[in-house]
């Protein structure tokens, strides 16, 4: 069911985001309140615009609060570190989006103790048969 306070259609949301950012940098909650969408819906569209280099964000430290937030800007980030010899210094957002990550059993630390019920059935660890 659609919320009645949405001011633009979902298909037009990326263009509406660009129009909002053209007025100046904004926090994501300000953008979401202005367009009538959730912050998650706005964030997913902004991340897509960032991959397309039509928008970017910068970290802002808040002095009155011991935290930080991000301001979104229109256009590509021109202050990003330049790559040397044409090779990217880190993977682009598009490359990061398609690289799968799966944790394996080897990544978990060893416990080095046996469950008491398993020990009762099969004996203490390290005992040869």
OpenMM code with the backbone's topology and positions (N, CA, C; nanometers):
from openmm import Vec3, app, unit

residues = "UNK UNK UNK UNK UNK UNK UNK UNK UNK UNK UNK UNK UNK UNK UNK UNK UNK UNK UNK UNK UNK UNK UNK UNK UNK UNK UNK UNK UNK UNK UNK UNK UNK UNK UNK UNK UNK UNK UNK UNK UNK UNK UNK UNK UNK UNK UNK UNK UNK UNK UNK UNK UNK UNK UNK UNK UNK UNK UNK UNK UNK UNK UNK UNK UNK UNK UNK UNK UNK UNK UNK UNK UNK UNK UNK UNK UNK UNK UNK UNK UNK UNK UNK UNK UNK UNK UNK UNK UNK UNK UNK UNK UNK UNK UNK UNK UNK UNK UNK UNK UNK UNK UNK UNK UNK UNK UNK UNK UNK UNK UNK UNK UNK UNK UNK UNK UNK UNK UNK UNK UNK UNK UNK UNK UNK UNK UNK UNK UNK".split()
positions = [
    Vec3(0.0843, -0.1182, 0.0000),
    Vec3(0.0000, 0.0000, 0.0000),
    Vec3(0.0885, 0.1241, 0.0000),
    Vec3(0.0524, 0.2201, -0.0757),
    Vec3(0.1295, 0.3433, -0.0907),
    Vec3(0.1037, 0.4410, 0.0210),
    Vec3(0.2085, 0.5028, 0.0659),
    Vec3(0.1929, 0.6079, 0.1664),
    Vec3(0.1398, 0.7334, 0.0969),
    Vec3(0.0479, 0.8057, 0.1579),
    Vec3(-0.0118, 0.9212, 0.0909),
    Vec3(0.0801, 1.0429, 0.0819),
    Vec3(0.1912, 1.0434, 0.1538),
    Vec3(0.2758, 1.1628, 0.1559),
    Vec3(0.3892, 1.1590, 0.0542),
    Vec3(0.3927, 1.0599, -0.0334),
    Vec3(0.4987, 1.0537, -0.1347),
    Vec3(0.4703, 1.1557, -0.2432),
    Vec3(0.5710, 1.2353, -0.2731),
    Vec3(0.5513, 1.3464, -0.3654),
    Vec3(0.5883, 1.3125, -0.5081),
    Vec3(0.6646, 1.2043, -0.5296),
    Vec3(0.7033, 1.1639, -0.6645),
    Vec3(0.6821, 1.0138, -0.6790),
    Vec3(0.6685, 0.9689, -0.8021),
    Vec3(0.6578, 0.8254, -0.8289),
    Vec3(0.7930, 0.7592, -0.8057),
    Vec3(0.7923, 0.6306, -0.7772),
    Vec3(0.9158, 0.5584, -0.7498),
    Vec3(1.0078, 0.5583, -0.8713),
    Vec3(0.9512, 0.5494, -0.9910),
    Vec3(1.0331, 0.5497, -1.1122),
    Vec3(1.1033, 0.6842, -1.1314),
    Vec3(1.0446, 0.7911, -1.0831),
    Vec3(1.1025, 0.9251, -1.0976),
    Vec3(1.1894, 0.9653, -0.9789),
    Vec3(1.2073, 0.8766, -0.8817),
    Vec3(1.2815, 0.9106, -0.7604),
    Vec3(1.4271, 0.9494, -0.7867),
    Vec3(1.5034, 0.8789, -0.8723),
    Vec3(1.6419, 0.9225, -0.8945),
    Vec3(1.6525, 1.0649, -0.9488),
    Vec3(1.5656, 1.1020, -1.0411),
    Vec3(1.5689, 1.2376, -1.0956),
    Vec3(1.5255, 1.3401, -0.9912),
    Vec3(1.4302, 1.3025, -0.9054),
    Vec3(1.3877, 1.3916, -0.7976),
    Vec3(1.5004, 1.4111, -0.6963),
    Vec3(1.5773, 1.3052, -0.6709),
    Vec3(1.6927, 1.3165, -0.5814),
    Vec3(1.7959, 1.4134, -0.6375),
    Vec3(1.8214, 1.4049, -0.7668),
    Vec3(1.9165, 1.4967, -0.8290),
    Vec3(1.8667, 1.6404, -0.8212),
    Vec3(1.7361, 1.6593, -0.8354),
    Vec3(1.6801, 1.7942, -0.8257),
    Vec3(1.6947, 1.8500, -0.6842),
    Vec3(1.6748, 1.7657, -0.5839),
    Vec3(1.6909, 1.8090, -0.4449),
    Vec3(1.8369, 1.8432, -0.4166),
    Vec3(1.9291, 1.7584, -0.4668),
    Vec3(2.0717, 1.7825, -0.4433),
    Vec3(2.1231, 1.9039, -0.5202),
    Vec3(2.0561, 1.9418, -0.6276),
    Vec3(2.0970, 2.0605, -0.7028),
    Vec3(2.0782, 2.1871, -0.6195),
    Vec3(1.9876, 2.1838, -0.5226),
    Vec3(1.9646, 2.2987, -0.4358),
    Vec3(2.0732, 2.3131, -0.3294),
    Vec3(2.1529, 2.2090, -0.3085),
    Vec3(2.2591, 2.2149, -0.2092),
    Vec3(2.2737, 2.0827, -0.1373),
    Vec3(2.3824, 2.0646, -0.0627),
    Vec3(2.4046, 1.9383, 0.0084),
    Vec3(2.3002, 1.9155, 0.1164),
    Vec3(2.2637, 1.7909, 0.1326),
    Vec3(2.1621, 1.7538, 0.2314),
    Vec3(2.2004, 1.6237, 0.3004),
    Vec3(2.1449, 1.6066, 0.4199),
    Vec3(2.1535, 1.4784, 0.4889),
    Vec3(2.0437, 1.3890, 0.4345),
    Vec3(2.0610, 1.2597, 0.4511),
    Vec3(1.9658, 1.1662, 0.3939),
    Vec3(1.8278, 1.1790, 0.4580),
    Vec3(1.8233, 1.2083, 0.5864),
    Vec3(1.6918, 1.2213, 0.6502),
    Vec3(1.6169, 1.3438, 0.5989),
    Vec3(1.6894, 1.4502, 0.5642),
    Vec3(1.6258, 1.5689, 0.5069),
    Vec3(1.5694, 1.5386, 0.3684),
    Vec3(1.6454, 1.4633, 0.2902),
    Vec3(1.5999, 1.4266, 0.1562),
    Vec3(1.4775, 1.3374, 0.1649),
    Vec3(1.4820, 1.2395, 0.2548),
    Vec3(1.3693, 1.1466, 0.2698),
    Vec3(1.2434, 1.2205, 0.3144),
    Vec3(1.2582, 1.3142, 0.4065),
    Vec3(1.1415, 1.3895, 0.4538),
    Vec3(1.0847, 1.4775, 0.3429),
    Vec3(1.1716, 1.5334, 0.2615),
    Vec3(1.1255, 1.6216, 0.1545),
    Vec3(1.0517, 1.5450, 0.0446),
    Vec3(1.0963, 1.4223, 0.0154),
    Vec3(1.0349, 1.3455, -0.0927),
    Vec3(0.9274, 1.2491, -0.0440),
    Vec3(0.9206, 1.2253, 0.0862),
    Vec3(0.8163, 1.1387, 0.1408),
    Vec3(0.8459, 0.9908, 0.1316),
    Vec3(0.9717, 0.9535, 0.1218),
    Vec3(1.0109, 0.8125, 0.1175),
    Vec3(1.0905, 0.7785, 0.2431),
    Vec3(1.1094, 0.6486, 0.2664),
    Vec3(1.1906, 0.6074, 0.3807),
    Vec3(1.3365, 0.6348, 0.3511),
    Vec3(1.4164, 0.6434, 0.4567),
    Vec3(1.5588, 0.6685, 0.4378),
    Vec3(1.6253, 0.5525, 0.3646),
    Vec3(1.5764, 0.4306, 0.3851),
    Vec3(1.6334, 0.3140, 0.3168),
    Vec3(1.6079, 0.3213, 0.1669),
    Vec3(1.4874, 0.3597, 0.1262),
    Vec3(1.4559, 0.3716, -0.0160),
    Vec3(1.5398, 0.4817, -0.0802),
    Vec3(1.5552, 0.5923, -0.0107),
    Vec3(1.6352, 0.7033, -0.0627),
    Vec3(1.7825, 0.6634, -0.0682),
    Vec3(1.8317, 0.5951, 0.0350),
    Vec3(1.9718, 0.5543, 0.0384),
    Vec3(2.0051, 0.4596, -0.0758),
    Vec3(1.9180, 0.3651, -0.1053),
    Vec3(1.9472, 0.2714, -0.2140),
    Vec3(1.9545, 0.3437, -0.3480),
    Vec3(1.8681, 0.4431, -0.3700),
    Vec3(1.8743, 0.5204, -0.4958),
    Vec3(1.9977, 0.6095, -0.4992),
    Vec3(2.0352, 0.6673, -0.3843),
    Vec3(2.1549, 0.7511, -0.3795),
    Vec3(2.2816, 0.6686, -0.4036),
    Vec3(2.2858, 0.5479, -0.3515),
    Vec3(2.4009, 0.4617, -0.3754),
    Vec3(2.4127, 0.4269, -0.5235),
    Vec3(2.2987, 0.4062, -0.5896),
    Vec3(2.3023, 0.3805, -0.7335),
    Vec3(2.3518, 0.5036, -0.8092),
    Vec3(2.3074, 0.6209, -0.7681),
    Vec3(2.3556, 0.7446, -0.8298),
    Vec3(2.5048, 0.7643, -0.8038),
    Vec3(2.5526, 0.7195, -0.6879),
    Vec3(2.6946, 0.7296, -0.6564),
    Vec3(2.7755, 0.6367, -0.7469),
    Vec3(2.7264, 0.5178, -0.7740),
    Vec3(2.7941, 0.4256, -0.8654),
    Vec3(2.8010, 0.4855, -1.0054),
    Vec3(2.6941, 0.5529, -1.0461),
    Vec3(2.6904, 0.6178, -1.1772),
    Vec3(2.7659, 0.7507, -1.1778),
    Vec3(2.8211, 0.7913, -1.0651),
    Vec3(2.8948, 0.9161, -1.0447),
    Vec3(2.8097, 1.0391, -1.0769),
    Vec3(2.6840, 1.0328, -1.0378),
    Vec3(2.5950, 1.1474, -1.0527),
    Vec3(2.5722, 1.2160, -0.9184),
    Vec3(2.6149, 1.1510, -0.8097),
    Vec3(2.6042, 1.2065, -0.6745),
    Vec3(2.7170, 1.1463, -0.5912),
    Vec3(2.7516, 1.2136, -0.4822),
    Vec3(2.8518, 1.1598, -0.3912),
    Vec3(2.8232, 1.2097, -0.2501),
    Vec3(2.8891, 1.1466, -0.1534),
    Vec3(2.8705, 1.1869, -0.0141),
    Vec3(3.0050, 1.2178, 0.0489),
    Vec3(2.9984, 1.3004, 0.1538),
    Vec3(3.1170, 1.3347, 0.2316),
    Vec3(3.0836, 1.3234, 0.3794),
    Vec3(3.1820, 1.2779, 0.4542),
    Vec3(3.1648, 1.2635, 0.5989),
    Vec3(3.1790, 1.4002, 0.6638),
    Vec3(3.0879, 1.4310, 0.7567),
    Vec3(3.0892, 1.5588, 0.8277),
    Vec3(3.0894, 1.5293, 0.9774),
    Vec3(3.1881, 1.5849, 1.0479),
    Vec3(3.1935, 1.5703, 1.1936),
    Vec3(3.1052, 1.6773, 1.2571),
    Vec3(3.0248, 1.6366, 1.3530),
    Vec3(2.9345, 1.7285, 1.4216),
    Vec3(2.9986, 1.7671, 1.5541),
    Vec3(3.0237, 1.8941, 1.5737),
    Vec3(3.0954, 1.9403, 1.6928),
    Vec3(3.0077, 1.9363, 1.8183),
    Vec3(2.8773, 1.9608, 1.8042),
    Vec3(2.7911, 1.9623, 1.9217),
    Vec3(2.7527, 1.8224, 1.9666),
    Vec3(2.7821, 1.7252, 1.8838),
    Vec3(2.7497, 1.5867, 1.9149),
    Vec3(2.8719, 1.5042, 1.8806),
    Vec3(2.9071, 1.4092, 1.9615),
    Vec3(3.0292, 1.3313, 1.9387),
    Vec3(3.0047, 1.2262, 1.8313),
    Vec3(2.9716, 1.2698, 1.7127),
    Vec3(2.9441, 1.1760, 1.6056),
    Vec3(2.9721, 1.2370, 1.4707),
    Vec3(2.9226, 1.1716, 1.3694),
    Vec3(2.9390, 1.2208, 1.2341),
    Vec3(2.8160, 1.1855, 1.1533),
    Vec3(2.8044, 1.2517, 1.0388),
    Vec3(2.6961, 1.2214, 0.9466),
    Vec3(2.7506, 1.2395, 0.8057),
    Vec3(2.6703, 1.2088, 0.7079),
    Vec3(2.7106, 1.2233, 0.5692),
    Vec3(2.6207, 1.3249, 0.5015),
    Vec3(2.6817, 1.4126, 0.4245),
    Vec3(2.6083, 1.5052, 0.3398),
    Vec3(2.6217, 1.4566, 0.1966),
    Vec3(2.5106, 1.4564, 0.1247),
    Vec3(2.5097, 1.4146, -0.0144),
    Vec3(2.5177, 1.5367, -0.1047),
    Vec3(2.5988, 1.5259, -0.2093),
    Vec3(2.6225, 1.6344, -0.3034),
    Vec3(2.5899, 1.5875, -0.4449),
    Vec3(2.5619, 1.6815, -0.5311),
    Vec3(2.5352, 1.6534, -0.6712),
    Vec3(2.6671, 1.6367, -0.7462),
    Vec3(2.6741, 1.5412, -0.8367),
    Vec3(2.7903, 1.5218, -0.9225),
    Vec3(2.8934, 1.4289, -0.8634),
    Vec3(2.9992, 1.3992, -0.9419),
    Vec3(3.1047, 1.3105, -0.8925),
    Vec3(3.1910, 1.3795, -0.7888),
    Vec3(3.2601, 1.2998, -0.7096),
    Vec3(3.3489, 1.3525, -0.6062),
    Vec3(3.4814, 1.3900, -0.6709),
    Vec3(3.5044, 1.5186, -0.6886),
    Vec3(3.6267, 1.5658, -0.7529),
    Vec3(3.7445, 1.5690, -0.6575),
    Vec3(3.7198, 1.5587, -0.5278),
    Vec3(3.8272, 1.5604, -0.4285),
    Vec3(3.8741, 1.4207, -0.3904),
    Vec3(3.8248, 1.3196, -0.4602),
    Vec3(3.8676, 1.1829, -0.4320),
    Vec3(4.0130, 1.1679, -0.4729),
    Vec3(4.0894, 1.0834, -0.4047),
    Vec3(4.2300, 1.0675, -0.4409),
    Vec3(4.2434, 1.0154, -0.5837),
    Vec3(4.3322, 1.0784, -0.6599),
    Vec3(4.3520, 1.0392, -0.7990),
    Vec3(4.4346, 0.9113, -0.8059),
    Vec3(4.4036, 0.8316, -0.9056),
    Vec3(4.4772, 0.7073, -0.9249),
    Vec3(4.6092, 0.7357, -0.9961),
    Vec3(4.7115, 0.6584, -0.9627),
    Vec3(4.8422, 0.6735, -1.0255),
    Vec3(4.8500, 0.5837, -1.1481),
    Vec3(4.9043, 0.6344, -1.2559),
    Vec3(4.9233, 0.5601, -1.3811),
    Vec3(4.7933, 0.5007, -1.4347),
    Vec3(4.6828, 0.5612, -1.4058),
    Vec3(4.5544, 0.5140, -1.4581),
    Vec3(4.4978, 0.3928, -1.3863),
    Vec3(4.5713, 0.3372, -1.2927),
    Vec3(4.5224, 0.2196, -1.2198),
    Vec3(4.4491, 0.2664, -1.0953),
    Vec3(4.3305, 0.2133, -1.0700),
    Vec3(4.2566, 0.2561, -0.9507),
    Vec3(4.3278, 0.2113, -0.8238),
    Vec3(4.3309, 0.3000, -0.7240),
    Vec3(4.3971, 0.2680, -0.5985),
    Vec3(4.3121, 0.1748, -0.5125),
    Vec3(4.1849, 0.1750, -0.5359),
    Vec3(4.0942, 0.0846, -0.4655),
    Vec3(3.9822, 0.0486, -0.5620),
    Vec3(3.9115, -0.0615, -0.5389),
    Vec3(3.8043, -0.0990, -0.6307),
    Vec3(3.6941, 0.0069, -0.6325),
    Vec3(3.6360, 0.0265, -0.7481),
    Vec3(3.5265, 0.1223, -0.7592),
    Vec3(3.4031, 0.0659, -0.6899),
    Vec3(3.3040, 0.1496, -0.6696),
    Vec3(3.1810, 0.1031, -0.6059),
    Vec3(3.1118, -0.0027, -0.6890),
    Vec3(3.1188, 0.0096, -0.8213),
    Vec3(3.0564, -0.0901, -0.9082),
    Vec3(3.1258, -0.2249, -0.8942),
    Vec3(3.2594, -0.2241, -0.8825),
    Vec3(3.3323, -0.3490, -0.8639),
    Vec3(3.3036, -0.4099, -0.7273),
    Vec3(3.2924, -0.3252, -0.6252),
    Vec3(3.2625, -0.3757, -0.4914),
    Vec3(3.1244, -0.4369, -0.4846),
    Vec3(3.0324, -0.3858, -0.5637),
    Vec3(2.8944, -0.4333, -0.5584),
    Vec3(2.8813, -0.5742, -0.6130),
    Vec3(2.9720, -0.6170, -0.7027),
    Vec3(2.9568, -0.7484, -0.7635),
    Vec3(3.0517, -0.8530, -0.7062),
    Vec3(3.1369, -0.8157, -0.6117),
    Vec3(3.2283, -0.9113, -0.5515),
    Vec3(3.1578, -0.9802, -0.4357),
    Vec3(3.1317, -1.1106, -0.4475),
    Vec3(3.0636, -1.1794, -0.3375),
    Vec3(3.1603, -1.2072, -0.2229),
    Vec3(3.1073, -1.2158, -0.1047),
    Vec3(3.1861, -1.2494, 0.0130),
    Vec3(3.1137, -1.3590, 0.0873),
    Vec3(3.1853, -1.4642, 0.1199),
    Vec3(3.1267, -1.5725, 0.1963),
    Vec3(3.2260, -1.6139, 0.3030),
    Vec3(3.1816, -1.6112, 0.4265),
    Vec3(3.2707, -1.6550, 0.5334),
    Vec3(3.2734, -1.8069, 0.5361),
    Vec3(3.3841, -1.8609, 0.5777),
    Vec3(3.3988, -2.0058, 0.5848),
    Vec3(3.4266, -2.0456, 0.7285),
    Vec3(3.4283, -2.1746, 0.7503),
    Vec3(3.4539, -2.2257, 0.8841),
    Vec3(3.5948, -2.1865, 0.9297),
    Vec3(3.6886, -2.1729, 0.8364),
    Vec3(3.8255, -2.1382, 0.8733),
    Vec3(3.8361, -1.9986, 0.9336),
    Vec3(3.7397, -1.9125, 0.9047),
    Vec3(3.7474, -1.7771, 0.9581),
    Vec3(3.7061, -1.7700, 1.1041),
    Vec3(3.6417, -1.8717, 1.1550),
    Vec3(3.5985, -1.8710, 1.2941),
    Vec3(3.7096, -1.9250, 1.3829),
    Vec3(3.7278, -1.8703, 1.5022),
    Vec3(3.8354, -1.9184, 1.5904),
    Vec3(3.8036, -2.0574, 1.6449),
    Vec3(3.9080, -2.1333, 1.6694),
    Vec3(3.8913, -2.2666, 1.7266),
    Vec3(3.8549, -2.2557, 1.8743),
    Vec3(3.7669, -2.3406, 1.9194),
    Vec3(3.7214, -2.3361, 2.0581),
    Vec3(3.8108, -2.4212, 2.1477),
    Vec3(3.8672, -2.5286, 2.0945),
    Vec3(3.9593, -2.6176, 2.1654),
    Vec3(3.8975, -2.6824, 2.2883),
    Vec3(3.7734, -2.7102, 2.2831),
    Vec3(3.7114, -2.7904, 2.3888),
    Vec3(3.5984, -2.8684, 2.3265),
    Vec3(3.5657, -2.9804, 2.3845),
    Vec3(3.4626, -3.0670, 2.3303),
    Vec3(3.3357, -3.0534, 2.4118),
    Vec3(3.2254, -3.0565, 2.3423),
    Vec3(3.0954, -3.0522, 2.4074),
    Vec3(3.0842, -3.1714, 2.5031),
    Vec3(3.0292, -3.1522, 2.6245),
    Vec3(3.0218, -3.2625, 2.7218),
    Vec3(2.9421, -3.3828, 2.6718),
    Vec3(2.8370, -3.3616, 2.5972),
    Vec3(2.7594, -3.4754, 2.5463),
    Vec3(2.8365, -3.5526, 2.4401),
    Vec3(2.9103, -3.4820, 2.3565),
    Vec3(2.9926, -3.5501, 2.2560),
    Vec3(3.1028, -3.6280, 2.3254),
    Vec3(3.1629, -3.5703, 2.4295),
    Vec3(3.2676, -3.6394, 2.5046),
    Vec3(3.2136, -3.7634, 2.5723),
    Vec3(3.0875, -3.7572, 2.6197),
    Vec3(3.0286, -3.8731, 2.6854),
    Vec3(3.0055, -3.9856, 2.5848),
    Vec3(2.9740, -3.9523, 2.4624),
    Vec3(2.9483, -4.0554, 2.3607),
    Vec3(3.0747, -4.1063, 2.2965),
    Vec3(3.1689, -4.0160, 2.2659),
    Vec3(3.2850, -4.0546, 2.1865),
    Vec3(3.4167, -4.0461, 2.2622),
    Vec3(3.4154, -4.0025, 2.3848),
    Vec3(3.5384, -3.9961, 2.4634),
    Vec3(3.6028, -3.8591, 2.4565),
    Vec3(3.7075, -3.8437, 2.5351),
    Vec3(3.7791, -3.7151, 2.5425),
    Vec3(3.8522, -3.6907, 2.4103),
    Vec3(3.8764, -3.5650, 2.3768),
    Vec3(3.9481, -3.5359, 2.2510),
    Vec3(4.0931, -3.5826, 2.2589),
    Vec3(4.1464, -3.6292, 2.1478),
    Vec3(4.2856, -3.6704, 2.1426),
    Vec3(4.3075, -3.8151, 2.1784),
    Vec3(4.2040, -3.8887, 2.2195),
    Vec3(4.2205, -4.0300, 2.2514),
    Vec3(4.2198, -4.1112, 2.1237),
    Vec3(4.3177, -4.1895, 2.1066),
    Vec3(4.3230, -4.2775, 1.9884),
    Vec3(4.2364, -4.3984, 2.0070),
    Vec3(4.1885, -4.4552, 1.8985),
    Vec3(4.1026, -4.5730, 1.9074),
    Vec3(4.1818, -4.6994, 1.9038),
] * unit.nanometer
topology = app.Topology()
chain = topology.addChain("A")
for resn in residues:
    res = topology.addResidue(resn, chain)
    for name in ("N", "CA", "C"):
        topology.addAtom(name, app.Element.getBySymbol(name[0]), res)
